Amino acid sequence: MATAAPHPESILSPGVKAPDFTLMATPDQSLALHELRGRPIVLVFYPADWSEVCGDELAVFNQALPLIREDGATLLGISVDSVWCHQAFSKNRKLEFDLLSDFQPKGKVAAEYGAYDTQHGYCKRALFVIDGQGAVAWSYLSPTAINPGADGVLNALDKLKKQS
């Protein structure tokens, strides 16, 4: 199975093994993707804390969190902002899920998923649902200025649940 996006405008497709990673969730705690294996994982790559569209997108996911958890999934937000920025943003927005920092080396994990915008130096707005075995079950790349909402993720989780 391929693990890299075939060209810069592509994100990982369904069926591809999701690259493992370890990112900082707080200044002194990291989270590794493989630690969550066995249940679905939702990855929300987004450009930046404090931007209007990103704030709205993460608020939608915060509201959808009970439905995501009902499906047994873990929700993670990822951007190139620092853990300190994530802490302030998460507290301000009252987010109830972890924001992971793809800060150093900047955008390394996002690039592995095909979700790093090298021209602008931030994450693309990309969504991934990873199944319990660690494969991408669903992915979506949204235009940077468009909030994709949570419907696609919820539908993908529902489909995963029906398959098991």
Salt bridges, closest charged atoms under 4 A:
ASP20 OD2 - HIS34 ND1 2.73
ASP49 OD2 - HIS86 ND1 2.70
GLU57 OE1 - ARG125 NH1 2.56
ASP71 OD1 - LYS161 NZ 2.72
GLU112 OE2 - LYS108 NZ 2.93
ASP117 OD2 - HIS120 ND1 2.96
ASP158 OD2 - LYS162 NZ 3.22
